[in-house]
Each structure stands twice: as structure tokens, then as C-alpha cells.
Amino acid sequence: MEKRKKKDQRRLAADIGNLLIYSLEVQETPLEFDDVYHVASLLLLSAGIKEVNFDRSEYDPTLGWCSAGDRFQSHQDILEQNLVDNLTRFFFIWSSCEAAINIFVPNHIDGVPRGKINRLCAYLKHQFEPRNVSLEYKNSLRELNTLAAADSHYADQLKLRNLASHIGISGYGISSIYSIRNSLAHGSLGVPISKEEKEEFLEVRLIECCSDLVLYTLQMTITAYFSKYLDDVSFDGEYVDFELMLKLFHLEFCVDELLEMQSGRIS
């Protein structure tokens, strides 16, 4: 069987948002519709962002003075546009995660340090695990650590954050991102400087990876919470196992594959 293709970030954000709304429409839970809709709306806002309308040249008094300078600036604009786009999507994705913690995770968990992210990590460790995390989640964790290792500041943030006993593999990603997100918010974000060639910028790739990991973490959180209320759900006109669908939710798949997996014909 061919390897399933990973959904792009915007598509996955939209699918998770729509799934949240659908879950409340088909099954009664203790959650308030408005609270869940708020989480979904933030995800759908992120999914809707193709490109931010960004133009620094409007306030550049040196534009047109020098062809070499203009050529440099055109490369610089591409890097900065990419940074702005990814930061904006990350803002809404991170906000949706914090809003999700407010409604899915208990306000207090014995023995867990204060803080939303600590509670989410403990919740996932006890309510999602021992389910396996996805291969894509593991790959993104590996990429995050590789990217962070390229900058001693981010590498030190990860070393400080991920030693606590309440953090399992399912919480490792969000815990790491929390440290990086705080670091970015407090002034450590670098602005790219173009080398006028095909180039990648550490913070852009880091932010993309962080957004992916937050979405995978939301996927696990939804699995842990809604599996208590949902068994089978309607998908493309067929009823399929809810947990099995969530297991593949970050991938491109069709209902026939789910039905075959339920019958044990494919894995």
C-alpha cells in the first residue's frame, strides 16, 4: 500500500476546526457550544490565511536609488513575507490550543506544577497515552530538536523544559513549543537577512514546525476527550470508528481505507 500523504498545515487546521463543530452537533457532551466554537474559529482563521498583505517598500525612502540594493531588497521581501505569514498562522493555532485547554483539561491536576501547558502535558500523559503518537508527530519532534540545536538559545530552552515527570512523549512537543514561543514573544525572534540566493531561515522553519506540532497535539487532545463520548461517526456517508479516524486525521485518506482497516484487511 502506498504511503499516505500528510495534509498541509492549513488543511489540517480547517479539518480539526470543522471536526470540533461536528462532534458537538452529533453527540451531547458537558461542553458549551460557544466555547468549542471559539476553538474551532481560531483554527479556521489560521486555515484561511494564504498570505498576509505585507509591503515594507511603502516606507522605504531608499527604494530605486540603487539596482543592487533593490535586488537585495526583493530577496529580503520574500524572506520577511514568509516570516510574517508563518508567525500569523502560528498565533491563531497557538491561541486555539490555549482555548482548547480551557475546556478540555481539568483546572487542577494533583502533583502537577501550575500552568496551562503543564496541565495539558499531564492530561495527555494520563488520558491519551498509552496510545501511540503518530509517525508525523515523531518526525516533527525530531525536526524541532534539529532546528533548535542550530541555535544555542533554543537548544537551552528545550533542555530546561523537558525533564519533568508529568511530561510524556505526547506532551514533549507542546512543552518544547511553549518555551520557544515565550522566547520569541520576549524578543529573541531574529529578522532574516537575505544572501540573495535560495535560502532558508531558521526561525521560519522553526515556526512552521511548531505550528505542525501544536495541531498534532490538538489532535491527541481531541482523541483523549471525545473518545469518552463518540464511538462511530459519519464520514463520507459511512459510519467509521472515531478513534481510528482521529489516528489518521492528519493524513490524506478515504472512507474505503477506514472501512478496510476496521475489518482488519489493511493496517
C-alpha positions in Angstrom: 0.0 0.0 0.0 1.3 3.5 -0.8 2.4 5.8 2.0 -0.4 8.2 2.9 0.4 11.8 2.2 0.4 14.3 5.1 -2.2 17.1 5.0 -0.8 20.6 4.6 -0.9 22.8 7.7 -3.9 24.9 6.6 -6.0 21.9 5.6 -5.3 20.2 8.9 -6.2 23.3 10.9 -9.5 23.6 9.0 -10.3 19.9 9.3 -9.8 19.9 13.1 -11.9 23.0 13.5 -14.7 21.5 11.5 -14.5 18.2 13.4 -14.9 20.0 16.7 -18.1 21.7 15.5 -19.4 18.3 14.0 -18.6 16.5 17.3 -20.9 18.7 19.3 -23.6 18.5 16.7 -23.8 14.7 16.8 -23.2 13.9 20.5 -24.1 15.6 23.8 -21.1 16.5 26.0 -20.6 18.7 29.1 -19.1 21.3 26.8 -20.7 24.6 25.9 -21.1 25.0 22.2 -19.8 28.6 22.2 -16.6 27.5 23.9 -15.9 24.8 21.4 -16.9 27.0 18.5 -14.3 29.6 19.8 -11.5 27.0 19.5 -12.8 25.9 16.1 -13.0 29.6 14.9 -9.4 30.3 15.7 -8.3 27.2 13.8 -10.4 28.2 10.8 -8.9 31.7 10.9 -5.5 30.2 10.7 -6.6 27.9 7.8 -7.9 30.9 5.9 -4.5 32.8 5.9 -2.9 32.3 2.5 -0.7 35.4 2.6 -0.6 38.5 4.8 -0.8 41.8 2.9 2.8 42.8 3.7 4.7 45.6 1.9 7.7 47.3 3.6 8.7 49.2 0.5 5.9 51.7 1.1 8.0 53.3 3.8 11.5 52.7 2.2 13.0 56.1 1.2 16.0 54.3 -0.5 13.9 52.4 -3.0 15.1 53.0 -6.6 18.4 54.6 -5.6 20.5 51.5 -6.5 19.7 48.5 -8.6 21.9 46.2 -6.5 20.1 47.5 -3.4 16.7 46.9 -4.9 17.7 43.4 -6.0 18.8 42.7 -2.4 15.5 44.1 -1.1 13.4 41.9 -3.4 15.1 38.8 -1.9 14.7 40.3 1.6 11.0 40.9 1.0 10.4 37.2 0.2 12.1 36.1 3.5 10.1 38.6 5.5 6.8 37.8 3.8 7.4 34.1 4.7 8.2 35.0 8.3 5.1 37.2 8.7 2.8 34.6 7.1 4.0 31.8 9.4 4.0 33.9 12.5 0.4 35.0 11.9 -0.8 31.4 11.4 1.1 30.3 14.4 -0.5 33.0 16.5 -4.0 31.7 15.8 -3.0 28.0 16.1 -1.4 28.6 19.5 -4.4 30.7 20.6 -6.7 27.8 19.7 -4.6 25.4 21.8 -4.8 27.6 24.9 -8.5 28.0 24.3 -8.8 24.2 24.0 -7.0 23.7 27.3 -9.6 25.9 29.0 -12.4 23.5 28.0 -10.9 20.0 27.7 -8.3 19.9 30.5 -9.2 20.0 34.3 -8.4 23.2 36.0 -6.3 21.3 38.6 -4.4 18.1 38.4 -2.8 16.8 41.6 1.0 16.9 41.7 1.3 19.0 38.5 3.0 22.4 38.6 0.8 25.4 37.9 0.3 26.5 34.3 -1.9 25.6 31.3 0.8 23.7 29.4 1.8 21.7 32.4 -1.8 20.6 32.9 -2.2 19.7 29.2 1.0 17.6 29.3 -0.2 15.7 32.4 -3.7 15.3 30.8 -2.2 13.8 27.6 0.1 11.5 29.5 -2.7 10.0 31.5 -5.6 10.3 29.1 -4.1 9.9 25.6 -1.2 7.6 26.4 -0.6 4.6 26.1 -2.0 5.2 22.6 0.9 5.7 20.2 1.8 9.1 18.9 1.8 9.4 15.1 5.0 9.0 13.0 4.5 12.5 11.7 4.5 13.8 15.3 7.7 12.0 16.0 9.3 13.3 12.8 8.3 16.9 13.7 9.7 16.5 17.1 13.0 15.3 15.5 13.0 18.3 13.2 12.2 20.7 16.1 15.2 19.4 18.0 17.4 19.6 14.9 16.4 23.1 14.2 16.8 24.2 17.9 20.2 22.6 18.0 21.4 25.1 15.4 20.9 27.9 17.9 22.2 27.5 21.4 19.5 29.8 22.8 16.7 27.5 21.6 18.6 24.3 22.5 19.0 25.6 26.1 15.2 26.2 26.2 14.5 22.6 25.3 17.0 21.2 27.9 15.4 23.2 30.6 11.8 22.3 29.8 11.5 18.6 29.1 12.8 16.9 32.2 9.6 17.0 34.3 7.9 13.7 35.3 4.4 14.8 34.2 5.6 15.2 30.6 5.3 12.1 28.3 6.0 11.7 24.7 2.6 13.2 23.8 3.4 16.4 25.8 7.0 16.7 24.7 6.1 18.8 21.6 3.8 21.3 23.2 6.1 21.7 26.2 9.1 22.5 23.9 7.0 24.9 21.9 5.8 26.7 25.0 9.5 27.6 25.8 10.2 28.6 22.3 7.0 30.6 22.0 7.8 32.5 25.2 11.3 33.1 23.9 10.0 34.6 20.6 7.4 36.7 22.4 10.1 38.2 24.7 12.3 39.5 21.9 14.5 36.6 20.7 13.0 36.4 17.2 15.5 37.2 14.6 14.7 39.0 11.4 16.1 37.3 8.3 18.9 38.9 6.2 19.0 37.8 2.6 22.1 36.3 1.0 20.4 36.9 -2.4 20.1 33.2 -3.1 17.9 30.3 -2.4 17.9 30.3 1.3 16.0 29.1 4.4 15.8 31.0 7.6 15.9 29.1 11.0 13.1 31.0 12.7 10.7 30.5 9.7 11.3 26.7 9.6 11.1 26.6 13.4 7.7 28.4 13.5 6.3 26.1 10.7 7.4 23.0 12.7 5.9 24.5 15.9 2.6 25.0 14.2 2.5 21.4 13.0 3.2 20.1 16.4 0.5 22.2 18.0 -2.0 20.8 15.5 -0.9 17.2 16.2 -1.2 18.0 20.0 -4.8 19.2 19.5 -5.5 16.0 17.5 -4.3 13.9 20.5 -6.3 16.1 23.0 -9.5 15.7 21.0 -8.9 12.0 20.8 -8.5 11.8 24.6 -11.6 13.8 25.3 -14.1 12.8 22.7 -13.3 9.1 22.8 -15.4 9.0 26.0 -18.5 10.2 24.1 -18.1 9.1 20.5 -17.8 5.6 19.1 -18.8 5.7 15.5 -19.1 8.9 13.4 -20.4 9.5 9.9 -17.6 10.1 7.3 -18.4 10.3 3.6 -21.7 8.5 4.1 -20.3 5.7 6.1 -20.1 5.1 9.9 -16.5 4.6 10.9 -14.6 4.2 14.2 -14.0 7.6 15.8 -10.6 6.8 17.2 -9.4 5.2 14.0 -10.4 8.2 12.1 -8.6 10.5 14.5 -5.5 8.4 14.3 -5.3 9.1 10.5 -6.8 12.6 10.7 -3.5 14.4 9.8 -3.2 12.3 6.6 -5.0 12.2 3.3 -7.2 9.1 3.4 -10.6 7.9 2.1 -13.5 6.2 3.7 -12.7 2.9 2.0 -9.4 2.8 3.7 -11.0 3.3 7.1 -13.5 0.5 6.4 -10.8 -1.9 5.3 -8.8 -1.0 8.4 -11.8 -1.6 10.6 -12.3 -5.1 9.0 -8.6 -5.8 9.6 -7.7 -6.1 5.9 -5.1 -3.4 6.0 -3.1 -1.7 8.7 
